[in-house]
């Protein structure tokens, strides 16, 4: 077997391994992707909670100011 044949065999083996890995990710899903989406959702939820808290505190302060003035 010459060096070109050896290179073709190695490349074919690597492509087969990559194809198997890609098929496995398609079938079983990519856990890193799920973790990223989960982090994004938690971040959005936390921002929403902080917004609600800020709105409640602002409303309270405004009503107290209205009572004084």
Secondary structure per residue as TSV (DSSP state, phi and psi in degrees):
chain	resnum	aa	ss	phi	psi
A	1	X	-	360.0	127.5
A	2	X	-	-84.9	176.6
A	3	X	H	-66.4	-31.8
A	4	X	H	-67.3	-43.1
A	5	X	H	-62.5	-41.2
A	6	X	H	-63.2	-41.3
A	7	X	H	-64.5	-41.3
A	8	X	H	-63.9	-41.2
A	9	X	H	-65.1	-45.8
A	10	X	H	-62.1	-43.7
A	11	X	H	-64.2	-42.0
A	12	X	H	-62.4	-42.6
A	13	X	H	-63.1	-41.2
A	14	X	H	-65.7	-41.1
A	15	X	H	-64.9	-38.7
A	16	X	H	-63.6	-42.2
A	17	X	H	-64.0	-42.4
A	18	X	H	-64.5	-39.0
A	19	X	H	-65.2	-41.2
A	20	X	H	-64.7	-41.0
A	21	X	H	-65.3	-42.4
A	22	X	H	-65.3	-40.5
A	23	X	H	-63.7	-40.4
A	24	X	H	-63.3	-41.3
A	25	X	H	-67.7	-36.6
A	26	X	H	-67.6	-38.6
A	27	X	H	-76.2	-46.5
A	28	X	H	-96.6	-6.9
A	29	X	-	81.8	162.9
A	30	X	-	-102.9	110.7
A	31	X	H	-63.1	-31.0
A	32	X	H	-64.7	-37.1
A	33	X	H	-64.7	-41.8
A	34	X	H	-63.1	-40.0
A	35	X	H	-64.7	-39.0
A	36	X	H	-65.2	-45.4
A	37	X	H	-63.2	-39.9
A	38	X	H	-63.0	-42.4
A	39	X	H	-63.1	-40.7
A	40	X	H	-63.3	-44.5
A	41	X	H	-63.5	-42.2
A	42	X	H	-63.5	-39.1
A	43	X	H	-63.8	-45.0
A	44	X	H	-62.3	-42.5
A	45	X	H	-62.8	-42.7
A	46	X	H	-64.9	-41.8
A	47	X	H	-62.1	-40.3
A	48	X	H	-62.8	-43.8
A	49	X	H	-63.8	-40.9
A	50	X	H	-64.5	-40.1
A	51	X	H	-62.0	-41.6
A	52	X	H	-64.4	-42.9
A	53	X	H	-63.4	-43.2
A	54	X	H	-63.6	-42.1
A	55	X	H	-63.7	-41.4
A	56	X	H	-65.5	-44.0
A	57	X	H	-65.1	-42.0
A	58	X	H	-62.4	-43.2
A	59	X	H	-63.4	-43.0
A	60	X	H	-61.5	-48.0
A	61	X	H	-62.2	-42.0
A	62	X	H	-62.5	-40.3
A	63	X	H	-68.3	-36.5
A	64	X	H	-67.0	-38.1
A	65	X	H	-65.6	-40.3
A	66	X	H	-64.4	-35.2
A	67	X	H	-68.1	-36.7
A	68	X	H	-73.1	-45.6
A	69	X	-	-88.5	360.0
